[in-house]
């Protein structure tokens, strides 16, 4: 949680965090500001002190809405620095950051940089800052960054924002089900009022419309894949494919708050009209494993254990898994789940190779549980996914309930 940042900075020997870029579609800035509408800003946080948000004068009210300490970028007189460097933009920006850092009491120590900004621009500017401030060691962080470690557990406000996105998500899924089942069928293909086949592309257009009307964005797209494509976990689906009866449809939807806020992640597998016996059998195995794993989730346990459990359960049912063959492309081929927050994939991770203390079900964790089986050469795939909150009392709660039915009846 954000309240862990100072402790994490102490543990990793960091003195300062600098976050740069807009506050839209920029997880690090959203995390520390709450997501105010800022087109460009910088946030400086010293260990043990409150963050300071540096903003343009045009966005002073948006900056104030964050309730953070603020400074106005215009007070640093960039044009004077530009003239001072004879029009060298890189040097002028390096001087600007030096002045901002020194004004925030940052003169030396170790500083990590986060945020979304053009890589070339960032390199040019911050290598210049490093030369101007040799006592300040500037570094980036990948992998187990302190922000990702802090994000591994959520506070009450974050939980409610993710819950709200779950409600939006399941409402849109319900809209999709109603939309599909309202169509007529000709020769096992759903058709529109003009007699043309209903396609995956048309369904996705409706999904995007309903999400937008609900105040949500869909930056990662939607998986709505039928038949063989459903048998490849991240195949998004072919827009021109027809919706046919009896074929598995993997519907994986993961929208976020408008402007790049908190995500939700959810999957159902549907067959329209009826499900053939082989599909019913595979679905029953996925549902069985889903229910067994859900019933076994316990607070303060390793996520790795649940990945191993899932592989063992599927193998006992006769399916290949990545535990026995890490290269398998059929059967159970991926991890059981992942954390969800301002990034669609966060800590903790459900993998047989993870060793981090943050890959555990801790109070405040929000994770997906998404077992699946995939047989592309048989023209089918099945996945079931819900997003689960590990409550402070240790109980598990699905943040947005929705039926697990396989067959959508078609009149």
Secondary structure, DSSP 8 states (H G I E B T S, - for coil): -GGGHHHHHHHTT--EEEEEE-SSS-HHHHHHH-S---SSEEEEEETTS--EEEE-GGGHHHHHHTTSEEEEGGGG-HHHHHHHTTT-HHHHHHHHHHHHHHHTT--SEEEEEEE---HHHHHHHHHHHHHH-TTEEEEE--SS-HHHHHHTS--HHHHHHHHHHHHHHHHHHHHHHHHHHTSEEETTEEE-TTS-B-BHHHHHHHHHHHHHHTTEE-TT-EEEEEGGGGGSTT----TT-B-BTT-EEEEEE--EETTT--B--EEEEEEES---HHHHHHHHHHHHHHHHHHHH--TT-BHHHHHHHHHHHHHHTT--BTTT-TT--SBB-S-S-EE-SSSSSEEEE--TT---TTSB--TT-EEEE--EEEEGGGTEEEE-BEEEEE-TTS-EEESS-----SEE---
